[in-house]
Amino acid sequence: MTLRILLASLALLLTLPSQAEENRVGLSVDLVSEVSHIQPGTPFYVGVFIHHKPGFHTYWKQPGIVGVPTSIKWDLPRGWKGGDLEYPEPESVMMFTLKAQGYERDVLLQAQITPPKKLDPGSSITLSGRAVWMCCAQSCHPGFKDLSLTLPIAADSPTSDPKWHPLFEKERAARPQESSAWSSSARLLNDSQVELLLTPASPNARPLSPALAKQVIYFTEDGWIDSDDPHSITFDTATKGLRLLLPISKGHRDKRPPKNLASLLQLPGGWQKKHLPKTLRLSPTLTR
């Protein structure tokens, strides 16, 4: 199944009537809340919780060369506002023989909901939306589910849901982060390859080694770097940092390069002496 067909399938799912059969091959999806009740005018978070069956995965906000990210189209009462899904750090996943960016683990994609200031305490409200995804293993399955969640309304401040709040906090902690312990630079070597250099910038930088360099995984935030072609990541003995040689995605080689190389670098155990963050966000200016 080509990416064009996948995109067309998802567009169709967004327009299907609610009584259409829901396709949930390879996963289960639920809408959950971080709070036990709603306070008028006070923003709170809900989340699309995805449980993957063994061998299946869905996609991060930037899937790479194949795949489509999970999304939700809100159907909220008048005066309510629903935010976009927020994604924790990705994993490297395999769509058959192609390397992509997504999740095999159970994952919570959260979004902020803002209620109106005028609500009736003592009543309840049902929040709804259609979640759409692409779930893949050896083959891909576009799917959707009409989700809903009913919460009570109260005048006092919201309290955390004891079951779901810890997972919301865990996923927030798993977001990619910038770090002043490292500096980076990037340059275009030719029409098909970029060099990215990562250099320690403070004593807080975690000491690297050739062995640790082999554990580093690169993710592209804008799709400009190919997720499937090999990434060369080596330890630089002169700077005690890393040198990465990255392939430009074939679909972008005839286009103008971006101003910045939007990238994530993931290292088990983290990038600072206190280990955090595990996933480092970089955006160096791309030079020639």
Secondary structure, 3 states (H helix, E strand, C coil): CCHHHHHHHHHHHHHCCCCCCCCCCCEEEEEEECECCECCCCCEEEEEEEEECCCCEEECCCCCCCCCCCEEEEECCCCCEECCCECCCCEEEEECCEEEEEECCCEEEEEEEECCCCCCCCCEEEEEEEEEEEEECCCEEEEEEEEEEEEEECCCCCCECCCCHHHHHHHHHCCCECCCCEEEEEEEEECCEEEEEEEECCCCECCCCHHHHCCCEEEECCCCECCCCCCEEEEECCCCEEEEEEEECHHHCCCCCCCECCEEEECCCCCECCCCCCEEEECCEEEC
